Amino acid sequence: MFCQAGIAWQQSQPPNPIPAAQAKLQAGDVAGAAAILASAMRADPQIAAPVYLLLADCYLKTQDSKAAEATLRSGLLVHPDSPVLERALGELLFHAKVDSTEAGTHLARAAKLLPRDPEARHYYAQWAYLNARDRICAEQEREALSLTVLNDLALLQMYTLLGMCESRLENADAARTAFEHADQVNSRRTVYDPVAAMQYLQFVTRYNDDASARRIVDGILGRVPEFGPAHLEKAKQYDRGNEPARAVDEARRALAASGNDANVERAAHVLIARCLSALGDAEGSLREQQWIEAHPNPETPRR
């Protein structure tokens, strides 16, 4: 009788919906996967945390962030000590609003509950950096980098963010070391990241390290010659070296290249206007001034 009761108990357990949902996902049927998971959840609200996590991921794949958030919140009500749900909800809220205090709370808790998880620490470090918690940022990123063997993309992101945090903390030596590590990783990657390199450039420029600045700019342009912001930095170097004609040419290359935002575009026109004036080209400088007046500084609100 005991054995029969045991068999009956085993037979009463609902099947794990994750394999069936994953099969749907592999076939490209996100809605089908979500339906399987949602049905299982309705049948058993106490279902394991990974089911809530996978359903939230399904909703995110269909751009339904509100449903994903609701799913993760429901999961945390059932599993209040689940670090993966804490991390997922923190990441979701952080992506929606970088200064979300609630996002920081969830990410901090996830980092504490997952002390060996570099992703949890890295996300908390990102939130900390964007919310002026630089000491927390540096501490979390250093811990993340010490945990395990990481791929080059993760190393690049982590070392770059650590350099940015240490720089704001005025830890120049630590910042330089982090940026140098990031630069080494970036240089060996198949896909070079010019944006990460620009963070290193901003650091050495802040400390008036002209030799390193020239090396970094040349390195960016050698790998990504169409990257406009690097051309602008090269133009500034020519300008500082009292070579206005070369500065103008390089700034025009910046304007014709890609990767520019409104600030880079405006800065290029300002530099061209000033250099043309120094070269005695009043008409060309006036044209640039007219463009500048027609395009106010994007950081300055119109009156």
C-alpha positions as CSV (number, residue, x, y, z in Angstrom):
1,M,0.0,0.0,0.0
2,F,2.9,2.4,0.8
3,C,4.4,1.8,-2.6
4,Q,1.1,2.4,-4.4
5,A,0.6,5.6,-2.5
6,G,4.1,6.7,-3.5
7,I,3.4,5.9,-7.2
8,A,0.1,7.8,-7.0
9,W,2.0,10.9,-5.5
10,Q,4.6,10.8,-8.2
11,Q,1.9,10.6,-10.9
12,S,0.1,13.6,-9.5
13,Q,3.1,15.9,-10.0
14,P,2.6,18.2,-13.0
15,P,5.2,17.9,-15.8
16,N,8.0,20.4,-16.1
17,P,6.8,22.9,-18.8
18,I,10.3,24.2,-19.5
19,P,11.4,21.5,-22.1
20,A,8.2,21.9,-24.1
21,A,8.5,25.7,-24.0
22,Q,12.2,25.6,-25.0
23,A,11.3,23.4,-27.9
24,K,8.7,26.0,-29.0
25,L,11.3,28.7,-28.7
26,Q,13.8,26.8,-30.8
27,A,11.1,26.5,-33.5
28,G,10.6,30.3,-33.4
29,D,7.2,30.0,-31.7
30,V,7.5,32.5,-28.8
31,A,3.7,32.8,-28.3
32,G,3.4,29.1,-28.1
33,A,6.2,28.9,-25.5
34,A,4.5,31.6,-23.5
35,A,1.2,29.9,-23.6
36,I,2.7,26.7,-22.2
37,L,4.4,28.5,-19.4
38,A,1.5,30.7,-18.5
39,S,-0.8,27.6,-18.4
40,A,1.5,25.8,-16.1
41,M,1.8,28.8,-13.9
42,R,-2.0,29.1,-13.6
43,A,-2.2,25.5,-12.7
44,D,0.5,25.8,-10.0
45,P,1.3,29.4,-8.9
46,Q,4.0,27.9,-6.6
47,I,5.8,26.6,-9.7
48,A,9.6,26.9,-9.7
49,A,11.3,30.3,-10.3
50,P,12.9,29.3,-13.7
51,V,9.4,29.1,-15.1
52,Y,8.6,32.7,-14.2
53,L,12.0,33.7,-15.5
54,L,11.5,32.0,-18.9
55,L,8.0,33.4,-19.3
56,A,9.3,36.9,-18.6
57,D,11.9,36.3,-21.3
58,C,9.2,35.3,-23.7
59,Y,7.3,38.5,-23.1
60,L,10.5,40.5,-23.6
61,K,11.0,38.8,-26.9
62,T,7.6,40.1,-28.0
63,Q,8.4,43.6,-26.7
64,D,5.8,43.3,-23.9
65,S,7.9,44.7,-21.0
66,K,4.9,45.3,-18.8
67,A,3.9,41.6,-18.9
68,A,7.5,40.6,-18.3
69,E,7.7,42.9,-15.2
70,A,4.4,41.6,-13.9
71,T,5.6,38.1,-14.3
72,L,8.8,38.7,-12.4
73,R,7.0,40.5,-9.6
74,S,4.6,37.6,-9.3
75,G,7.5,35.2,-9.2
76,L,9.2,37.2,-6.4
77,L,6.0,37.1,-4.3
78,V,6.1,33.3,-4.5
79,H,10.0,33.0,-4.3
80,P,11.1,36.1,-2.4
81,D,14.6,34.8,-2.0
82,S,15.2,33.9,-5.6
83,P,18.4,35.7,-6.8
84,V,17.8,35.1,-10.5
85,L,14.4,36.7,-10.3
86,E,15.9,39.6,-8.3
87,R,18.5,40.1,-11.0
88,A,16.1,39.8,-13.9
89,L,13.7,42.4,-12.4
90,G,16.5,44.7,-11.5
91,E,17.9,44.5,-15.0
92,L,14.4,45.1,-16.5
93,L,13.7,48.2,-14.4
94,F,17.3,49.5,-15.0
95,H,16.9,49.3,-18.8
96,A,13.5,51.1,-18.5
97,K,14.9,53.9,-16.2
98,V,18.5,54.1,-15.3
99,D,18.0,56.1,-12.2
100,S,15.4,53.8,-10.8
101,T,16.0,53.3,-7.0
102,E,14.0,50.1,-7.1
103,A,16.3,48.7,-9.8
104,G,19.3,49.5,-7.6
105,T,17.7,47.7,-4.7
106,H,17.0,44.6,-6.7
107,L,20.4,44.6,-8.3
108,A,22.2,45.1,-5.0
109,R,20.2,42.2,-3.5
110,A,21.0,40.0,-6.5
111,A,24.8,40.8,-6.2
112,K,24.6,39.9,-2.5
113,L,22.7,36.6,-3.1
114,L,24.9,35.7,-6.1
115,P,28.4,36.6,-4.9
116,R,30.1,34.4,-7.5
117,D,28.0,35.7,-10.4
118,P,30.0,38.3,-12.5
119,E,26.9,39.4,-14.4
120,A,25.0,40.3,-11.2
121,R,27.9,42.4,-10.0
122,H,28.4,44.0,-13.4
123,Y,24.8,45.1,-13.7
124,Y,24.9,46.5,-10.1
125,A,28.1,48.3,-11.0
126,Q,26.5,49.9,-14.1
127,W,23.6,51.1,-12.1
128,A,26.0,52.5,-9.4
129,Y,28.0,54.4,-12.0
130,L,25.0,56.0,-13.6
131,N,23.7,57.0,-10.2
132,A,26.9,58.5,-8.8
133,R,27.7,55.6,-6.5
134,D,31.3,55.3,-7.9
135,R,32.8,53.5,-4.9
136,I,30.2,50.8,-5.2
137,C,30.7,50.7,-8.9
138,A,34.5,50.1,-8.5
139,E,34.1,47.6,-5.7
140,Q,31.5,45.5,-7.7
141,E,33.5,45.6,-10.9
142,R,36.7,44.6,-9.2
143,E,34.9,41.6,-7.6
144,A,33.3,40.6,-10.9
145,L,36.7,40.6,-12.7
146,S,38.2,38.4,-10.0
147,L,35.5,35.7,-10.1
148,T,36.0,33.5,-13.2
149,V,37.4,33.2,-16.7
150,L,35.4,35.8,-18.8
151,N,35.1,36.2,-22.5
152,D,36.7,39.3,-24.2
153,L,33.5,41.2,-24.6
154,A,32.8,40.9,-20.9
155,L,36.4,41.8,-20.0
156,L,36.3,44.9,-22.2
157,Q,33.0,46.2,-20.7
158,M,34.1,45.5,-17.2
159,Y,37.6,47.0,-17.4
160,T,36.3,50.1,-19.2
161,L,33.6,50.7,-16.6
162,L,36.1,50.1,-13.8
163,G,38.4,52.7,-15.4
164,M,35.5,55.2,-15.6
165,C,34.6,54.6,-12.0
166,E,38.2,54.9,-10.7
167,S,38.7,58.1,-12.8
168,R,35.7,59.7,-11.1
169,L,37.1,58.6,-7.8
170,E,40.4,60.4,-8.7
171,N,42.2,57.1,-8.5
172,A,44.3,57.9,-11.5
173,D,46.7,54.9,-11.3
174,A,44.0,52.4,-10.8
175,A,42.0,54.0,-13.6
176,R,44.9,53.9,-16.0
177,T,45.6,50.2,-15.2
178,A,41.9,49.3,-15.9
179,F,41.9,51.3,-19.2
180,E,45.2,49.7,-20.3
181,H,43.7,46.2,-19.6
182,A,40.6,47.2,-21.6
183,D,42.8,48.5,-24.5
184,Q,44.7,45.2,-24.6
185,V,41.5,43.2,-24.8
186,N,40.0,45.6,-27.4
187,S,43.1,45.3,-29.6
188,R,42.9,41.5,-29.8
189,R,39.2,41.4,-30.5
190,T,38.0,40.7,-34.0
191,V,35.4,43.4,-33.7
192,Y,37.1,46.5,-32.3
193,D,35.0,48.8,-30.1
194,P,35.8,52.5,-30.8
195,V,33.4,53.7,-28.1
196,A,35.3,51.9,-25.4
197,A,38.5,53.3,-26.7
198,M,37.1,56.8,-26.6
199,Q,36.6,56.4,-22.8
200,Y,40.3,55.7,-22.5
201,L,41.0,58.7,-24.7
202,Q,38.9,60.9,-22.5
203,F,40.9,59.7,-19.4
204,V,44.4,60.4,-20.9
205,T,43.2,63.8,-22.3
206,R,42.0,64.7,-18.8
207,Y,45.6,64.2,-17.5
208,N,47.2,65.9,-20.5
209,D,48.9,62.8,-21.7
210,D,49.2,63.9,-25.3
211,A,51.4,61.0,-26.4
212,S,48.9,58.4,-25.3
213,A,46.0,60.5,-26.8
214,R,47.7,60.5,-30.2
215,R,48.3,56.7,-29.9
216,I,44.7,55.9,-29.0
217,V,43.3,58.1,-31.7
218,D,45.6,56.6,-34.4
219,G,44.7,53.2,-33.1
220,I,40.9,53.8,-33.4
221,L,41.3,55.3,-36.9
222,G,43.5,52.4,-38.0
223,R,40.8,49.9,-37.1
224,V,37.6,51.9,-37.6
225,P,38.6,54.6,-40.2
226,E,34.9,55.7,-40.6
227,F,34.4,56.6,-36.9
228,G,33.7,60.3,-36.9
229,P,34.4,61.1,-33.2
230,A,38.0,59.9,-33.6
231,H,38.4,62.1,-36.6
232,L,37.2,65.1,-34.5
233,E,39.8,64.2,-31.8
234,K,42.5,64.1,-34.5
235,A,41.3,67.5,-35.7
236,K,41.6,68.9,-32.2
237,Q,45.1,67.5,-32.0
238,Y,46.1,69.4,-35.2
239,D,44.4,72.5,-33.8
240,R,46.4,72.3,-30.6
241,G,49.5,71.8,-32.7
242,N,48.9,75.0,-34.6
243,E,48.0,73.3,-37.9
244,P,44.7,74.9,-38.7
245,A,44.5,73.7,-42.3
246,R,45.0,70.0,-41.3
247,A,42.5,70.6,-38.5
248,V,39.9,71.8,-40.9
249,D,40.4,68.8,-43.3
250,E,40.2,66.3,-40.4
251,A,37.1,68.0,-39.0
252,R,35.4,67.7,-42.4
253,R,36.3,64.0,-42.4
254,A,34.6,63.7,-39.1
255,L,31.4,65.3,-40.5
256,A,31.4,62.9,-43.4
257,A,32.0,59.9,-41.2
258,S,29.7,57.8,-39.1
259,G,29.1,57.5,-35.3
260,N,28.5,61.2,-34.7
261,D,25.9,62.6,-32.4
262,A,24.7,66.2,-32.3
263,N,27.5,67.3,-29.9
264,V,30.2,65.9,-32.2
265,E,28.7,67.5,-35.2
266,R,28.4,70.9,-33.6
267,A,31.9,70.7,-32.2
268,A,33.3,70.0,-35.6
269,H,31.6,73.0,-37.1
270,V,32.9,75.2,-34.3
271,L,36.4,74.0,-34.8
272,I,36.2,74.6,-38.6
273,A,34.8,78.1,-38.1
274,R,37.7,79.0,-35.8
275,C,40.4,77.5,-37.9
276,L,39.1,79.1,-41.1
277,S,39.1,82.4,-39.4
278,A,42.8,81.8,-38.4
279,L,43.5,81.0,-42.0
280,G,42.0,84.2,-43.2
281,D,38.9,82.6,-44.8
282,A,36.3,85.0,-43.5
283,E,33.6,83.8,-45.9
284,G,34.1,80.2,-45.0
285,S,34.1,81.0,-41.3
286,L,30.9,83.0,-41.7
287,R,29.2,80.0,-43.3
288,E,30.2,77.8,-40.4
289,Q,29.0,80.4,-37.9
290,Q,25.6,80.6,-39.7
291,W,25.3,76.8,-39.4
292,I,26.2,77.0,-35.7
293,E,23.6,79.7,-35.0
294,A,21.0,77.6,-36.8
295,H,21.9,74.5,-34.7
296,P,22.0,75.5,-31.0
297,N,24.0,73.5,-28.5
298,P,21.8,70.4,-27.9
299,E,22.6,70.7,-24.2
300,T,21.2,74.3,-24.1
301,P,17.4,74.5,-24.2
302,R,15.8,76.9,-26.6
303,R,14.3,80.1,-25.1
